[in-house]
């Protein structure tokens, strides 16, 4: 005897009801869809022009521009190369990607090179490890991370100071990892230093994730999450401090070097209000508010209170974990992206002017390599053969600068000055003939 639900007429009614429910939900979604305001239309137009210029591809003529502002590669604690990271971002529809490896910008050139074939823009970034110290409060120190976003040419003034800071932090990671191994040894979980270094890769300063991966390979824990939650978390039995600078100093240095300073994942802090208030006084521009779980309304209010930009990103590492947000999974409202770019563009344009001006003052091949270290000449690059500096500037500026930056009067003056400079494989020299 079939049950009531198995009878044909009942099943048919249930199917009709299910179909009706789907239609009802679709109608409700349509009703809930907010109308696009004039402000949003203008913001969207600005964002698209910044991302694509006037040569916007036809397949991008509609829809939002997907920004991904927090990602990591193998150059720090990510699992993908910069090229593979860019390819995955492209596959997910990302149009503007910020590579923000921990305490290094070594992966930026590879990301820029890979992005060119996808018509993607790369925002050079870095996630700087720091520590917040509230003064005389006992036990009040806590580690945190500051994201720095730079223009296409990278940091400008104080660049050497920034390089030294990042190098010092990376050096401290080696000592820190060795201390972690000592603590793990005392916990009856000995690891070989060579294994950790090999996991990190050549030239990569080992971090907690590399120690965690070694623990997984040795069979001490089942996965990375267990390694962190049981042993490597802040203050955990195998945790060790590095040589992180004070957060206020980091924010100030980012500002001096032409970057946008953003507090990363404030939800991980013990006292986010105190941290944000202190860093705002130091020059903090933004705070991460948006992430894929959408549970951060409180931080949105905090950003409003301190007049900070609201940003966010997936913090993608490529760990293939079920709980990891994928590239492009965090929705950034167009008005927030617009505010970010409106604030950043003049700062980045100023950095570009400083870099180009210093190059014009010392037009040498060595200075070019130093000032434009993010860019690798290829076979199609006019700088691979003898050419006029202005022509080289025009070619490279198509990927260096936004349309708005290229129209800057001072940059045009620098471009004209380069008219008298010849660049070749062997170096640079001034053109003294009459063309």
N, C-alpha and C positions, 0 to 999 in steps of 0.2 A: 504494500500500500504506500504510494508516494506521499511525502509530506506536502502540506499546503503550499510551501514555497517552491516545490518541484512541479506543481501543476502548470501546464503551458500558459493558461490565461493569466495566472498570477505572475509568472516569470515575465510575460510580455508587458504586463502593467508595471512591473518593477523596472524593466528596461526603459519604458516610456517615462517613468518617474525620474530615473537617473538622468536620461537625456534632458528632461525638463529642468532638473536641478542644475545641470551644466549650463543650459541656456540662461537660467536665472542668474547664476553666478557671473556669467559673462556680461549680462546686462548691468548687474550691480557694479562690476569693475569699470564698465564704461561710464556709469553715472559718477563713480568716485574719482575718475580721472580728472585732475584739475586742469583748468584752462591755462595755456601758456601766456604769461604776461608779456607786455612790451619790453619790460626790463630784462626778462629772461631771453627774449629773442635777440636783443642787442648784445647781451652777454655771450650768448651762444655764437653770434657772428664774430665777435672779437676773439673768442677762444679758437674758433676754426681758422681764422686768418692767422693767428699766432702759430697754430700747429702746422698748417698746410701752406700758408702764403696764398698768392693768387693762382697758383698752379694746383689747386685742390683737385684730387682725382674724382672722376665721375661716380665711382662706387662709394664715395664718402660724402655724397651731396646731401644726404639726409641722416638724421639721428645724431646722438650726442658723441662727443669725442671722449674716448675712454682714456683716463689718466691712471697710471699706476705709480704711486709715489714712494713705495717702500719695498725693496727687493734685494736679495743677496745672491752672490755667485760663489764659485769655488775660491775666489780670492780672499774670502773670509770664511764664514761657516755655512755657505750654501753648498748644494750638491751639483749644480749645473755650471758649465762654463758660461762666460758672458754671451757667447754666440748662441748656445742652446737656450739660455734664458730669454734672449731677444726673440728667438724663433717661437718659443712657447707663448710669450706675450703676444706676438703677432697672431698666432693661432687662436688666442682667446679674444682677439679684437682690440687689443691695446694699441693706441696711436701715439701716446707719449709715456715713456718709461723712465723712471729715475732709478739708477743703480746705486744703492746705498750700502755698500759693504762696510763691515765694521773696521773702522780706523785705517782704511786704505782706499785709494782711488785708482789702484793699479788695473782694475778691470774695465775702466771707462773706455780706453782706446778700442778694445775689442768689441765692446757693446756698440760704440758709434759706427765702427766699420760694418758690423753685422746689420745694423738698423737701416743703413742706406738703401739696401735692396728692397726693403719693405715700406719705404717712405714713412718711417717712424722717426720721431724725435727723441733724443736721449737727453735727459736732464742730468748732468754730472752731479753726483751726490756722495755723501759719506755719512755713516752713523758713528758718532764719536762717543766713546765710553767716558763717563765722567762720574763724579761723586758730588752729592749735595751735602753741604755742611751748614747747619742752621746756627752756627756760632758756638755758644758755650753750653748748649744742651747736651747732657751726657747721652751717648748712644744714639744721637740724632742723625748721624751720617747714614746715607743710603745711596746705593749705586743707581745710576740712571743713564739714559742715552739721549743725545741731541742729534737730530738729523740736520744736515746742512745741504741746501740746494744751491747750485751755482749755475751761471750762464754757460753758454756753449763753449767758451774758451777756458772755463774753470776759474779758480781763485785768482785774484789780482794782487793788490798790495798785501804785504805781510805774508806772502805765499811761503817763504822760507820758514817763517815762524810756525805756520800751519804744518808744513812738512816735518819739521823737527818734533812738533807735538805728537803727530800721528806715529812717527818712528819710535818715539819714546814709549808710547802706549803699547805698540807691537812688541818692543823689546821686553816690556814688563810681562807680556803674555807668556813668554818662554819660562820666566821664573815662576809665574803663577801656576802654569801647568805642571812644572816639576814639583811644586809644593803640594798640588793635588795628588800627584802620584805617591808622594811620601805618606799622605794621610790615608790614601786607599790601601797602601801597603800595611799600615797599622790596623786597618779594618779587615785584614786577611784577603785583600783583593789586589795582589801585586800586578803591575803592568810594566811593560818594557817601554822605555822612552822612545826607542826607535819606531815602535809600532804607532805611537801617537803622532810622531813627526811624519811618518809615511802616510798616515791617514789625512793629515792636514795638507800635505802636498808641498812640493818644492817652493821655498820662499814664502810660504803662508804661515803666519804666526798662529800657533795652536791655541784654540779656545776651548771652552767647556764642552762644546758639541763634539770636538775631536776626541776628548777624553771619554765622553759618553759612548762614542762609537767603538772605541777600544774596549770599553767595559762590555758592550754587547758582544763583540767578537770573541772576547775571552769567556763569555758565558756567565758573567756575574749578574747581569740583569737581562730581562727579556727584550727591552726596547729602550729607545732614547728617553721616552717620557718617564719610565721607571728610574733611570739613572739620575734624572734631574729631581724628581719628586722625593727620592729616598736619600740621595747623597750630594748632589751638586747644586742644589738651590742656594740662593743667597743665605749665608749663615749655616748651611748644611754641614754634616760631619766631614765631607771631603771638599768643602768650598775653600777658596783662597782668594785674597784680594790681589789686584794688580797694581799698576802705577798710574791710575786714572787721575787726571787733573780736576780741579774744582769746576763745577758746572757753570758758575757765573763767568769764569775766565773763558771757558769754551764758547759760550754765547757771544761774549765780547769779541773774541777772535774771529768767529764766523762773520760777524757784522763788519769788522775791519777788513776782512778779505773778500768782501763783496757777495756774501751768501745770505740765504734766508734761513734763520735759526728756528727749528721746530722741535718741541718736546715730544719724544716718541712714547708710545703706549703709557699714558699717565695712569691708566687703571691698575698698573702694576706697582704703583708707589704707595708707601704707607701714609704719606702726608702730602697729597697732590696740591692742596690749596696753598700750603706754605711754599712748596717748590715753585709753583706757577707764579705766585706773587713775587718771590725773590728773583726769578729768572726774567720776569717782565721788566723789572727795574734794570736788569743788565742789558736789555735790548731784545728779548725774545719776540719773534714775529708771529709764531703760530703754535698750535697744539694739535696733536692727532686726536680727532674726535670720532671719525667714521671708521668702522670696520665691518666685516661681513655679518656679524651677529646682530648688528643694529641695536645694541643695548646701552648706548652711551649718551642718553639725553642729558644726564647730569654734567658731563664734561662739555657738552654744547653750551649749557648755561654758564659754566665756569669760563669758557672762552669769551662769551658775551660780556661777562663781568669785567674781565681784564682786557677787553678790546683786542683779542687775538684772532688771527685767521683760523678757520676750521678746516683741517686737512685729514688725511688718512690714507692707508694703503694696506695691502695684504700681509706685509712682512713675510713674503714668500721665501722659503729656503730650498724647496724641492725635496723634502724629506719623505714624500709619498706616504705621509701619515693621514689617517682619516680625518683628524681634527685640524688639518692645516688648510688655511684659506688659499685658494689658487690665485694666480696673477689675474688682475682685472676684476676680482670678485667684489671689490668694495666700491660702492656707488658714491661718487662725489657730485653733489648738486652743482649745476653750471654756474650759479651765482658765486659759490665758494671758489671754484676754479678761476672765475673771472677776477675776483678780489685778489687771489694769490698772484695771478699774472700781472695785474695792474700795479701791485706793490713791487713785485720782483723785477719787472721789465726795466725800469729806470736804474735800478741797482745793478742789474746784470749788464746793461748798456754802459754804465759808468766803468764797470770792471773791464769790459771789452776795450773801451777807449784807453784805459790805463795800460793794458797789455799791448795794444797796437802802437800807442805813443812811445812806449819804452822800446819797442822794436824799431820804430822809425829812427829813434835817437841812436840806436846801435844796430844798424842793419847788417848782421852777420849770420852766417849759417848756424853757428853755435847758439846764438840768441834765438833764432827761429825755432830750433829744436827744443830749446828750453821753454819758450813762451807758448808754443803750440804742441806740447807733448802729447795731447790727446789725439792728434791726427797723424795718420800714417800715409805718406805719399804712395800712390799706386801708379800703374802704367798710364792711366788716363789723366793723372795729375800733371798740370803744366809745370809744377815745381820739380818734376823729375827730369826736366830738360831746361835749357836756357829760355828764359822768358822775362817779360816785364813784370815788375812787382805789382803793378795795378791789376794786370790780368790775373795774376795768382791770387790777389786779394779778392777779385770778383768771383773767381771759381770757388775758393774756399769759403767765402762769406755766405754762399748759398746754403751751406750746411752749418756754418758758425752762427749766423744771425737770423733773427726774425725780420719780416718786412719793415716793421716799425723801427728796428735798430738800424737797418741798412739806410733808412731815410734820414738818420740823424746827421745834422750839419757838420759836427766835428768829425764824425767818422768819414764823411765825404772829403773833408780836408786832408785827413790822413791818407785816404785812397789816392788823392791827387799827388801827395808828396811821394807816394810809392811809384809814381809814373817815372821818376828818375832813377829807379833802382832796378838792377838786373839780377835775377836769381838764377843760379845754375847748380849743377851737381857739385861743383867744387866750392861754391860759396856765393856771396853777394858782393856787388860793387855798384857804385853810382855810375849812371850813364852820363858821360861828359860830352858826347857828341850831340849833334842837332837832330837826333832821331835817325 
